[in-house]
């Protein structure tokens, strides 16, 4: 029987939530790495028992952990992230030049075809690759050096590379996103990159349609339609049908188009989920109502999914990497909140149940569907 | 070359990461300095690399301090010989994290 493993990163450790395919009874394992910030935990699609975790702390810096038994035991692997060559500078908040400095790993993306290969998105923004299961890391410096790097500037959360999407039909094509630089794509396995921000409009930057400088919060793709990308920008929900070459806004009837997370239904490439957040100054849902909005038309027309979610006095946030889907039929949707709840919808958003209510603030949620 | 037995006290999170409890004892060749002690520590416990010193600059991480014999050694040169009581194994070299909380 199929099983589900939900990998949760929080401010104070990692948790692993497991259930059978009914998704009703859950076992909770953790905290793993208690007391450390776990920005991301993700399993290899090739070998689901191989799981990578980004463990960090203001005191002790960055550690990368790897499990080869589905999260029962862990081994610290390589944590040396040296920029390629002299890193140079990017823009600081005040517009001055600031040296590139490694701070932490925001996102770990295992390869779709090789369990030894994994990508890391780091702060200050750069893309790294390991070909030996995380033991050693090398920068894919074509991204940072393609030309616009000196003009990148941090968002409030830091200058982080937080989204890594590998095209399942062509592993040489990857899309990444950086706050607050924008989205970038390579078509040659990371040798060369180009900004893919045409159509984005950001009122808070000097040139609202600049080539770079947009605060992209997250991007999602359905594996059967890799040309179609959905983006939750700082403000605006966007879609592209040409792998990011151009974007159009699909915020439609959302109550607010600010937010962090976005994901796509496992079996319906035009069904998209977002969690609208009131504003960049008030990182909580509008009117104290936690609502997932679902569009079955690829955007523009959105419906509120509220059954089982708090509809009064709810002031949590849902961060960019804190939503995921499983591949069961019906598709399960999961998200975690800064209030420590992890919700599961076993029916594609129609109804929701908290798996856990009282974890530390949730930073990331990933889901593995196990055979 | 004779090796000296040096005692090192780690903060709790690093003891957990290294899988040790209590003090760590290390065999360190003379001269016993911050650098040689931390080099020996990281050789024996490679998972601690980068958690006490920045891997690129080898600078002490800013939320950590080094103490021994009731002295703050944080700003002592990394190649200066540690106090005699540490070299003799009577006192531990202490890695101390900034106090967390409000």
Interface residues (C-beta under 8 A of the other chain):
Chain A: X34 X35 X36 X57 X58 X59 X60 X61 X62 X63 X76 X79 X80 X82 X102
Chain B: X11 X13 X14 X16 X17 X46 X47 X49 X50 X51 X52 X54 X55 X56 X61 X63 X64 X97 X98 X100
